[in-house]
């Protein structure tokens, strides 16, 4: 029978992230918890608190999350939280509550207001940080700067080459004078180069460039594709063919994208 009350009781079931399991070490702020919590409000409504509690118990007893659950209170009243079972492998937990419709409506309204405030704050902080980055880059005296987040503030290297673009590699005529380089390695083609395979490395366009750049001070290296770490063989091979880098190179930056 449908509830007749103007403000009936409902069962609120929340699936929320833990700070253990795969989330070990995470300290969620309120906005993050709101965004990562799934809230289900029962379609069935109840006139009395007792009737809603009985329904909440049934929901708890049917849930796999509450196997062998023992409520600490003799009255066995909600809320029912699967976290009380202390299964530290869980990535999520379940919370079952009995609330009046007006209460959950107010709570969700407050959550939405909090998200709007948090969003505005995040936008402001991002804009402020962007402006600070621009100022810092401007004050750096033209030093090379690359950033995926702050692309408008980037200061490119003197020489850039991207193996993924349909352009043949041509050794720059002023190679011996170049002090800064951004070189993007195509992981699918030159995986062995990054991993330090001597044959692949010694025959690579990157090595030809490094050998010719006898004044190189800063090398920015990107590798597209899978997570590809640089083996010691890469550095050993580079120094074997371009020993001058041990004296000239001041900055080495590597990232995979």
ChimeraX commands (.cxc) that place a marker at each C-alpha (Angstrom):
marker #1 position 0.00,0.00,0.00 radius 0.5
marker #1 position 1.41,3.44,-0.96 radius 0.5
marker #1 position 2.40,5.76,1.86 radius 0.5
marker #1 position -0.16,8.38,2.75 radius 0.5
marker #1 position 2.14,10.67,4.72 radius 0.5
marker #1 position 3.16,14.02,3.25 radius 0.5
marker #1 position 6.72,13.25,4.34 radius 0.5
marker #1 position 7.17,9.45,4.20 radius 0.5
marker #1 position 10.20,7.40,5.16 radius 0.5
marker #1 position 12.43,5.91,2.47 radius 0.5
marker #1 position 15.40,3.55,2.37 radius 0.5
marker #1 position 18.60,5.23,1.22 radius 0.5
marker #1 position 21.37,2.89,0.04 radius 0.5
marker #1 position 24.75,4.42,-0.67 radius 0.5
marker #1 position 27.72,2.75,-2.31 radius 0.5
marker #1 position 30.77,4.77,-1.36 radius 0.5
marker #1 position 34.54,4.44,-1.91 radius 0.5
marker #1 position 36.82,3.34,0.90 radius 0.5
marker #1 position 40.28,4.62,1.83 radius 0.5
marker #1 position 41.59,1.05,1.80 radius 0.5
marker #1 position 41.59,-1.73,-0.78 radius 0.5
marker #1 position 42.69,-0.21,-4.09 radius 0.5
marker #1 position 42.09,3.23,-2.53 radius 0.5
marker #1 position 44.58,2.68,0.27 radius 0.5
marker #1 position 46.04,5.97,1.45 radius 0.5
marker #1 position 43.39,8.15,-0.20 radius 0.5
marker #1 position 41.79,10.87,1.88 radius 0.5
marker #1 position 38.66,11.83,-0.03 radius 0.5
marker #1 position 37.37,15.34,0.48 radius 0.5
marker #1 position 33.64,15.93,0.64 radius 0.5
marker #1 position 33.27,16.84,-3.04 radius 0.5
marker #1 position 35.15,13.72,-4.11 radius 0.5
marker #1 position 33.00,11.53,-1.87 radius 0.5
marker #1 position 29.82,13.04,-3.27 radius 0.5
marker #1 position 30.94,12.45,-6.86 radius 0.5
marker #1 position 32.07,8.88,-6.19 radius 0.5
marker #1 position 29.07,7.81,-4.10 radius 0.5
marker #1 position 26.12,6.13,-5.78 radius 0.5
marker #1 position 22.85,6.98,-3.99 radius 0.5
marker #1 position 19.76,4.83,-4.43 radius 0.5
marker #1 position 16.46,5.95,-2.89 radius 0.5
marker #1 position 13.80,3.29,-2.58 radius 0.5
marker #1 position 10.75,3.76,-4.77 radius 0.5
marker #1 position 8.66,2.29,-1.97 radius 0.5
marker #1 position 7.76,4.72,0.79 radius 0.5
marker #1 position 6.66,4.09,4.37 radius 0.5
marker #1 position 4.34,5.94,6.72 radius 0.5
marker #1 position 6.02,4.68,9.91 radius 0.5
marker #1 position 9.61,4.51,11.02 radius 0.5
marker #1 position 9.16,0.93,12.20 radius 0.5
marker #1 position 7.97,-0.23,8.79 radius 0.5
marker #1 position 10.93,1.45,7.12 radius 0.5
marker #1 position 13.36,-0.15,9.59 radius 0.5
marker #1 position 11.97,-3.60,8.82 radius 0.5
marker #1 position 12.42,-2.95,5.11 radius 0.5
marker #1 position 15.98,-1.72,5.72 radius 0.5
marker #1 position 16.81,-4.90,7.64 radius 0.5
marker #1 position 15.49,-7.02,4.77 radius 0.5
marker #1 position 17.61,-5.03,2.32 radius 0.5
marker #1 position 20.65,-5.55,4.54 radius 0.5
marker #1 position 20.03,-9.29,4.96 radius 0.5
marker #1 position 19.64,-9.75,1.19 radius 0.5
marker #1 position 22.87,-7.92,0.43 radius 0.5
marker #1 position 26.10,-9.84,-0.18 radius 0.5
marker #1 position 27.92,-6.97,1.47 radius 0.5
marker #1 position 26.50,-7.94,4.87 radius 0.5
marker #1 position 27.32,-11.64,5.07 radius 0.5
marker #1 position 27.89,-12.61,8.72 radius 0.5
marker #1 position 27.01,-9.06,9.75 radius 0.5
marker #1 position 26.38,-8.50,13.46 radius 0.5
marker #1 position 24.87,-5.19,14.51 radius 0.5
marker #1 position 26.48,-3.79,17.68 radius 0.5
marker #1 position 23.15,-2.51,19.09 radius 0.5
marker #1 position 20.60,-4.82,20.66 radius 0.5
marker #1 position 17.79,-2.91,18.94 radius 0.5
marker #1 position 19.37,-3.60,15.54 radius 0.5
marker #1 position 18.51,-0.15,14.21 radius 0.5
marker #1 position 19.96,1.47,11.09 radius 0.5
marker #1 position 22.19,2.83,9.75 radius 0.5
marker #1 position 23.79,-0.40,8.55 radius 0.5
marker #1 position 27.34,0.06,7.31 radius 0.5
marker #1 position 29.27,-2.82,5.75 radius 0.5
marker #1 position 32.49,-1.06,6.82 radius 0.5
marker #1 position 31.83,-2.31,10.35 radius 0.5
marker #1 position 32.80,-5.78,9.16 radius 0.5
marker #1 position 36.36,-4.48,8.62 radius 0.5
marker #1 position 37.04,-6.16,5.29 radius 0.5
marker #1 position 40.13,-4.13,4.41 radius 0.5
marker #1 position 40.22,-5.48,0.86 radius 0.5
marker #1 position 36.98,-3.72,-0.10 radius 0.5
marker #1 position 37.25,-0.88,-2.61 radius 0.5
marker #1 position 33.68,0.15,-1.80 radius 0.5
marker #1 position 31.26,-0.20,1.10 radius 0.5
marker #1 position 27.48,-0.07,1.46 radius 0.5
marker #1 position 25.56,2.19,3.84 radius 0.5
marker #1 position 21.82,1.64,4.37 radius 0.5
marker #1 position 19.85,4.39,6.09 radius 0.5
marker #1 position 16.23,5.15,6.95 radius 0.5
marker #1 position 15.38,8.77,6.29 radius 0.5
marker #1 position 12.40,10.97,5.70 radius 0.5
marker #1 position 12.00,12.06,2.11 radius 0.5
marker #1 position 12.46,15.68,3.14 radius 0.5
marker #1 position 15.73,14.80,4.89 radius 0.5
marker #1 position 17.32,13.08,1.91 radius 0.5
marker #1 position 16.06,15.84,-0.39 radius 0.5
marker #1 position 17.69,18.47,1.83 radius 0.5
marker #1 position 20.91,16.44,2.06 radius 0.5
marker #1 position 21.17,16.08,-1.71 radius 0.5
marker #1 position 20.41,19.76,-2.17 radius 0.5
marker #1 position 23.23,20.63,0.25 radius 0.5
marker #1 position 25.56,18.23,-1.58 radius 0.5
marker #1 position 24.76,19.91,-4.89 radius 0.5
marker #1 position 25.46,23.35,-3.41 radius 0.5
marker #1 position 28.75,22.07,-2.02 radius 0.5
marker #1 position 29.73,20.69,-5.45 radius 0.5
marker #1 position 28.93,24.01,-7.11 radius 0.5
marker #1 position 31.05,25.86,-4.57 radius 0.5
marker #1 position 33.89,23.33,-4.89 radius 0.5
marker #1 position 33.73,23.60,-8.69 radius 0.5
marker #1 position 33.93,27.39,-8.59 radius 0.5
marker #1 position 36.84,27.18,-6.15 radius 0.5
marker #1 position 38.65,24.67,-8.36 radius 0.5
marker #1 position 38.17,26.88,-11.45 radius 0.5
marker #1 position 39.48,29.91,-9.56 radius 0.5
marker #1 position 42.49,28.01,-8.17 radius 0.5
marker #1 position 43.30,26.58,-11.61 radius 0.5
marker #1 position 43.14,30.06,-13.16 radius 0.5
marker #1 position 45.28,31.48,-10.37 radius 0.5
marker #1 position 47.85,28.71,-10.75 radius 0.5
marker #1 position 47.89,29.22,-14.51 radius 0.5
marker #1 position 48.64,32.90,-14.05 radius 0.5
marker #1 position 51.36,32.08,-11.51 radius 0.5
marker #1 position 52.90,29.62,-13.97 radius 0.5
marker #1 position 52.88,32.30,-16.67 radius 0.5
marker #1 position 54.63,34.74,-14.33 radius 0.5
marker #1 position 57.21,32.14,-13.29 radius 0.5
marker #1 position 57.88,31.16,-16.91 radius 0.5
marker #1 position 58.19,34.81,-17.88 radius 0.5
marker #1 position 60.66,35.40,-15.06 radius 0.5
marker #1 position 62.71,32.32,-15.99 radius 0.5
marker #1 position 64.52,34.23,-18.69 radius 0.5
marker #1 position 63.23,32.16,-21.60 radius 0.5
marker #1 position 64.11,28.77,-20.15 radius 0.5
marker #1 position 62.49,25.83,-21.96 radius 0.5
marker #1 position 59.14,24.85,-20.48 radius 0.5
marker #1 position 56.73,22.08,-21.57 radius 0.5
marker #1 position 53.38,21.33,-19.97 radius 0.5
marker #1 position 50.25,19.49,-21.12 radius 0.5
marker #1 position 48.18,21.46,-18.63 radius 0.5
marker #1 position 49.61,24.92,-19.33 radius 0.5
marker #1 position 50.16,24.81,-23.07 radius 0.5
marker #1 position 49.70,28.57,-23.43 radius 0.5
marker #1 position 52.78,29.10,-21.27 radius 0.5
marker #1 position 55.10,26.72,-23.07 radius 0.5
marker #1 position 58.53,27.84,-24.23 radius 0.5
marker #1 position 59.79,25.41,-26.88 radius 0.5
marker #1 position 63.31,24.10,-27.27 radius 0.5
marker #1 position 65.52,25.40,-30.06 radius 0.5
marker #1 position 65.03,22.17,-31.99 radius 0.5
marker #1 position 61.99,19.89,-31.97 radius 0.5
marker #1 position 61.37,16.63,-33.80 radius 0.5
marker #1 position 58.39,14.27,-33.64 radius 0.5
marker #1 position 58.85,10.79,-35.11 radius 0.5
marker #1 position 55.08,10.31,-35.39 radius 0.5
marker #1 position 54.73,13.13,-37.90 radius 0.5
marker #1 position 55.17,12.34,-41.58 radius 0.5
marker #1 position 58.41,14.24,-41.89 radius 0.5
marker #1 position 61.79,12.69,-42.66 radius 0.5
marker #1 position 64.56,13.40,-40.20 radius 0.5
marker #1 position 67.12,15.88,-41.49 radius 0.5
marker #1 position 70.13,16.75,-39.38 radius 0.5
marker #1 position 69.99,20.52,-38.76 radius 0.5
marker #1 position 72.86,22.46,-40.28 radius 0.5
marker #1 position 73.47,24.28,-37.00 radius 0.5
marker #1 position 73.45,21.09,-34.89 radius 0.5
marker #1 position 76.74,21.92,-33.19 radius 0.5
marker #1 position 75.26,25.16,-31.85 radius 0.5
marker #1 position 71.93,23.79,-30.59 radius 0.5
marker #1 position 71.64,23.92,-26.80 radius 0.5
marker #1 position 68.07,22.65,-26.24 radius 0.5
marker #1 position 66.17,19.77,-27.88 radius 0.5
marker #1 position 62.68,18.26,-27.62 radius 0.5
marker #1 position 62.63,14.83,-29.26 radius 0.5
marker #1 position 59.47,12.69,-29.40 radius 0.5
marker #1 position 60.09,8.99,-29.92 radius 0.5
marker #1 position 57.49,6.82,-31.61 radius 0.5
marker #1 position 57.17,3.93,-29.15 radius 0.5
marker #1 position 55.64,1.56,-31.71 radius 0.5
marker #1 position 58.59,1.97,-34.06 radius 0.5
marker #1 position 61.52,2.71,-31.77 radius 0.5
marker #1 position 60.74,0.91,-28.53 radius 0.5
marker #1 position 64.21,-0.70,-28.63 radius 0.5
marker #1 position 65.87,2.72,-28.75 radius 0.5
marker #1 position 64.46,3.78,-25.38 radius 0.5
marker #1 position 65.18,0.39,-23.85 radius 0.5
marker #1 position 68.83,0.76,-24.82 radius 0.5
marker #1 position 69.21,-1.89,-27.54 radius 0.5
marker #1 position 72.68,-1.03,-28.88 radius 0.5
marker #1 position 72.00,-1.75,-32.55 radius 0.5
marker #1 position 68.70,0.13,-32.62 radius 0.5
marker #1 position 70.06,3.01,-30.56 radius 0.5
marker #1 position 73.27,3.45,-32.53 radius 0.5
marker #1 position 71.37,3.52,-35.85 radius 0.5
marker #1 position 68.61,5.83,-34.64 radius 0.5
marker #1 position 67.97,9.40,-35.77 radius 0.5
marker #1 position 68.06,10.42,-32.12 radius 0.5
marker #1 position 71.63,9.20,-31.78 radius 0.5
marker #1 position 72.68,10.97,-34.97 radius 0.5
marker #1 position 71.27,14.16,-33.51 radius 0.5
marker #1 position 72.93,13.75,-30.12 radius 0.5
marker #1 position 76.31,13.01,-31.69 radius 0.5
marker #1 position 76.10,16.17,-33.80 radius 0.5
marker #1 position 74.88,18.45,-31.00 radius 0.5
marker #1 position 78.19,19.04,-29.29 radius 0.5
marker #1 position 76.88,22.04,-27.31 radius 0.5
marker #1 position 73.69,20.43,-26.07 radius 0.5
marker #1 position 72.69,21.51,-22.55 radius 0.5
marker #1 position 69.06,20.42,-22.25 radius 0.5
marker #1 position 67.41,17.27,-23.64 radius 0.5
marker #1 position 63.65,16.80,-23.35 radius 0.5
marker #1 position 62.61,13.33,-24.40 radius 0.5
marker #1 position 59.06,12.06,-24.84 radius 0.5
marker #1 position 57.90,8.55,-25.69 radius 0.5
marker #1 position 54.39,7.96,-26.98 radius 0.5
marker #1 position 52.45,4.80,-26.28 radius 0.5
marker #1 position 52.90,2.35,-23.45 radius 0.5
marker #1 position 54.71,3.00,-20.19 radius 0.5
marker #1 position 58.29,2.70,-21.34 radius 0.5
marker #1 position 61.07,3.12,-18.84 radius 0.5
marker #1 position 64.58,3.96,-19.93 radius 0.5
marker #1 position 67.09,1.22,-19.24 radius 0.5
marker #1 position 70.67,1.93,-18.20 radius 0.5
marker #1 position 71.68,0.63,-21.63 radius 0.5
marker #1 position 70.23,3.80,-23.15 radius 0.5
marker #1 position 72.48,6.09,-21.13 radius 0.5
marker #1 position 75.50,3.86,-21.61 radius 0.5
marker #1 position 74.94,3.79,-25.35 radius 0.5
marker #1 position 74.42,7.55,-25.61 radius 0.5
marker #1 position 77.60,8.32,-23.68 radius 0.5
marker #1 position 79.54,5.78,-25.74 radius 0.5
marker #1 position 78.62,7.55,-28.99 radius 0.5
marker #1 position 78.26,11.10,-27.66 radius 0.5
marker #1 position 80.73,11.38,-24.74 radius 0.5
marker #1 position 80.64,15.18,-24.90 radius 0.5
marker #1 position 77.19,15.08,-23.24 radius 0.5
marker #1 position 78.80,14.10,-19.94 radius 0.5
marker #1 position 80.32,17.59,-19.94 radius 0.5
marker #1 position 77.67,19.73,-21.66 radius 0.5
marker #1 position 74.30,18.27,-20.65 radius 0.5
marker #1 position 72.73,20.03,-17.65 radius 0.5
marker #1 position 69.06,19.04,-17.96 radius 0.5
marker #1 position 67.53,15.70,-18.95 radius 0.5
marker #1 position 63.76,15.34,-18.85 radius 0.5
marker #1 position 61.89,12.22,-19.89 radius 0.5
marker #1 position 58.19,11.36,-19.95 radius 0.5
marker #1 position 55.87,8.97,-21.71 radius 0.5
marker #1 position 52.55,10.32,-22.97 radius 0.5
marker link #1:1,2 radius 0.2
marker link #1:2,3 radius 0.2
marker link #1:3,4 radius 0.2
marker link #1:4,5 radius 0.2
marker link #1:5,6 radius 0.2
marker link #1:6,7 radius 0.2
marker link #1:7,8 radius 0.2
marker link #1:8,9 radius 0.2
marker link #1:9,10 radius 0.2
marker link #1:10,11 radius 0.2
marker link #1:11,12 radius 0.2
marker link #1:12,13 radius 0.2
marker link #1:13,14 radius 0.2
marker link #1:14,15 radius 0.2
marker link #1:15,16 radius 0.2
marker link #1:16,17 radius 0.2
marker link #1:17,18 radius 0.2
marker link #1:18,19 radius 0.2
marker link #1:19,20 radius 0.2
marker link #1:20,21 radius 0.2
marker link #1:21,22 radius 0.2
marker link #1:22,23 radius 0.2
marker link #1:23,24 radius 0.2
marker link #1:24,25 radius 0.2
marker link #1:25,26 radius 0.2
marker link #1:26,27 radius 0.2
marker link #1:27,28 radius 0.2
marker link #1:28,29 radius 0.2
marker link #1:29,30 radius 0.2
marker link #1:30,31 radius 0.2
marker link #1:31,32 radius 0.2
marker link #1:32,33 radius 0.2
marker link #1:33,34 radius 0.2
marker link #1:34,35 radius 0.2
marker link #1:35,36 radius 0.2
marker link #1:36,37 radius 0.2
marker link #1:37,38 radius 0.2
marker link #1:38,39 radius 0.2
marker link #1:39,40 radius 0.2
marker link #1:40,41 radius 0.2
marker link #1:41,42 radius 0.2
marker link #1:42,43 radius 0.2
marker link #1:43,44 radius 0.2
marker link #1:44,45 radius 0.2
marker link #1:45,46 radius 0.2
marker link #1:46,47 radius 0.2
marker link #1:47,48 radius 0.2
marker link #1:48,49 radius 0.2
marker link #1:49,50 radius 0.2
marker link #1:50,51 radius 0.2
marker link #1:51,52 radius 0.2
marker link #1:52,53 radius 0.2
marker link #1:53,54 radius 0.2
marker link #1:54,55 radius 0.2
marker link #1:55,56 radius 0.2
marker link #1:56,57 radius 0.2
marker link #1:57,58 radius 0.2
marker link #1:58,59 radius 0.2
marker link #1:59,60 radius 0.2
marker link #1:60,61 radius 0.2
marker link #1:61,62 radius 0.2
marker link #1:62,63 radius 0.2
marker link #1:63,64 radius 0.2
marker link #1:64,65 radius 0.2
marker link #1:65,66 radius 0.2
marker link #1:66,67 radius 0.2
marker link #1:67,68 radius 0.2
marker link #1:68,69 radius 0.2
marker link #1:69,70 radius 0.2
marker link #1:70,71 radius 0.2
marker link #1:71,72 radius 0.2
marker link #1:72,73 radius 0.2
marker link #1:73,74 radius 0.2
marker link #1:74,75 radius 0.2
marker link #1:75,76 radius 0.2
marker link #1:76,77 radius 0.2
marker link #1:77,78 radius 0.2
marker link #1:78,79 radius 0.2
marker link #1:79,80 radius 0.2
marker link #1:80,81 radius 0.2
marker link #1:81,82 radius 0.2
marker link #1:82,83 radius 0.2
marker link #1:83,84 radius 0.2
marker link #1:84,85 radius 0.2
marker link #1:85,86 radius 0.2
marker link #1:86,87 radius 0.2
marker link #1:87,88 radius 0.2
marker link #1:88,89 radius 0.2
marker link #1:89,90 radius 0.2
marker link #1:90,91 radius 0.2
marker link #1:91,92 radius 0.2
marker link #1:92,93 radius 0.2
marker link #1:93,94 radius 0.2
marker link #1:94,95 radius 0.2
marker link #1:95,96 radius 0.2
marker link #1:96,97 radius 0.2
marker link #1:97,98 radius 0.2
marker link #1:98,99 radius 0.2
marker link #1:99,100 radius 0.2
marker link #1:100,101 radius 0.2
marker link #1:101,102 radius 0.2
marker link #1:102,103 radius 0.2
marker link #1:103,104 radius 0.2
marker link #1:104,105 radius 0.2
marker link #1:105,106 radius 0.2
marker link #1:106,107 radius 0.2
marker link #1:107,108 radius 0.2
marker link #1:108,109 radius 0.2
marker link #1:109,110 radius 0.2
marker link #1:110,111 radius 0.2
marker link #1:111,112 radius 0.2
marker link #1:112,113 radius 0.2
marker link #1:113,114 radius 0.2
marker link #1:114,115 radius 0.2
marker link #1:115,116 radius 0.2
marker link #1:116,117 radius 0.2
marker link #1:117,118 radius 0.2
marker link #1:118,119 radius 0.2
marker link #1:119,120 radius 0.2
marker link #1:120,121 radius 0.2
marker link #1:121,122 radius 0.2
marker link #1:122,123 radius 0.2
marker link #1:123,124 radius 0.2
marker link #1:124,125 radius 0.2
marker link #1:125,126 radius 0.2
marker link #1:126,127 radius 0.2
marker link #1:127,128 radius 0.2
marker link #1:128,129 radius 0.2
marker link #1:129,130 radius 0.2
marker link #1:130,131 radius 0.2
marker link #1:131,132 radius 0.2
marker link #1:132,133 radius 0.2
marker link #1:133,134 radius 0.2
marker link #1:134,135 radius 0.2
marker link #1:135,136 radius 0.2
marker link #1:136,137 radius 0.2
marker link #1:137,138 radius 0.2
marker link #1:138,139 radius 0.2
marker link #1:139,140 radius 0.2
marker link #1:140,141 radius 0.2
marker link #1:141,142 radius 0.2
marker link #1:142,143 radius 0.2
marker link #1:143,144 radius 0.2
marker link #1:144,145 radius 0.2
marker link #1:145,146 radius 0.2
marker link #1:146,147 radius 0.2
marker link #1:147,148 radius 0.2
marker link #1:148,149 radius 0.2
marker link #1:149,150 radius 0.2
marker link #1:150,151 radius 0.2
marker link #1:151,152 radius 0.2
marker link #1:152,153 radius 0.2
marker link #1:153,154 radius 0.2
marker link #1:154,155 radius 0.2
marker link #1:155,156 radius 0.2
marker link #1:156,157 radius 0.2
marker link #1:157,158 radius 0.2
marker link #1:158,159 radius 0.2
marker link #1:159,160 radius 0.2
marker link #1:160,161 radius 0.2
marker link #1:161,162 radius 0.2
marker link #1:162,163 radius 0.2
marker link #1:163,164 radius 0.2
marker link #1:164,165 radius 0.2
marker link #1:165,166 radius 0.2
marker link #1:166,167 radius 0.2
marker link #1:167,168 radius 0.2
marker link #1:168,169 radius 0.2
marker link #1:169,170 radius 0.2
marker link #1:170,171 radius 0.2
marker link #1:171,172 radius 0.2
marker link #1:172,173 radius 0.2
marker link #1:173,174 radius 0.2
marker link #1:174,175 radius 0.2
marker link #1:175,176 radius 0.2
marker link #1:176,177 radius 0.2
marker link #1:177,178 radius 0.2
marker link #1:178,179 radius 0.2
marker link #1:179,180 radius 0.2
marker link #1:180,181 radius 0.2
marker link #1:181,182 radius 0.2
marker link #1:182,183 radius 0.2
marker link #1:183,184 radius 0.2
marker link #1:184,185 radius 0.2
marker link #1:185,186 radius 0.2
marker link #1:186,187 radius 0.2
marker link #1:187,188 radius 0.2
marker link #1:188,189 radius 0.2
marker link #1:189,190 radius 0.2
marker link #1:190,191 radius 0.2
marker link #1:191,192 radius 0.2
marker link #1:192,193 radius 0.2
marker link #1:193,194 radius 0.2
marker link #1:194,195 radius 0.2
marker link #1:195,196 radius 0.2
marker link #1:196,197 radius 0.2
marker link #1:197,198 radius 0.2
marker link #1:198,199 radius 0.2
marker link #1:199,200 radius 0.2
marker link #1:200,201 radius 0.2
marker link #1:201,202 radius 0.2
marker link #1:202,203 radius 0.2
marker link #1:203,204 radius 0.2
marker link #1:204,205 radius 0.2
marker link #1:205,206 radius 0.2
marker link #1:206,207 radius 0.2
marker link #1:207,208 radius 0.2
marker link #1:208,209 radius 0.2
marker link #1:209,210 radius 0.2
marker link #1:210,211 radius 0.2
marker link #1:211,212 radius 0.2
marker link #1:212,213 radius 0.2
marker link #1:213,214 radius 0.2
marker link #1:214,215 radius 0.2
marker link #1:215,216 radius 0.2
marker link #1:216,217 radius 0.2
marker link #1:217,218 radius 0.2
marker link #1:218,219 radius 0.2
marker link #1:219,220 radius 0.2
marker link #1:220,221 radius 0.2
marker link #1:221,222 radius 0.2
marker link #1:222,223 radius 0.2
marker link #1:223,224 radius 0.2
marker link #1:224,225 radius 0.2
marker link #1:225,226 radius 0.2
marker link #1:226,227 radius 0.2
marker link #1:227,228 radius 0.2
marker link #1:228,229 radius 0.2
marker link #1:229,230 radius 0.2
marker link #1:230,231 radius 0.2
marker link #1:231,232 radius 0.2
marker link #1:232,233 radius 0.2
marker link #1:233,234 radius 0.2
marker link #1:234,235 radius 0.2
marker link #1:235,236 radius 0.2
marker link #1:236,237 radius 0.2
marker link #1:237,238 radius 0.2
marker link #1:238,239 radius 0.2
marker link #1:239,240 radius 0.2
marker link #1:240,241 radius 0.2
marker link #1:241,242 radius 0.2
marker link #1:242,243 radius 0.2
marker link #1:243,244 radius 0.2
marker link #1:244,245 radius 0.2
marker link #1:245,246 radius 0.2
marker link #1:246,247 radius 0.2
marker link #1:247,248 radius 0.2
marker link #1:248,249 radius 0.2
marker link #1:249,250 radius 0.2
marker link #1:250,251 radius 0.2
marker link #1:251,252 radius 0.2
marker link #1:252,253 radius 0.2
marker link #1:253,254 radius 0.2
marker link #1:254,255 radius 0.2
marker link #1:255,256 radius 0.2
marker link #1:256,257 radius 0.2
view
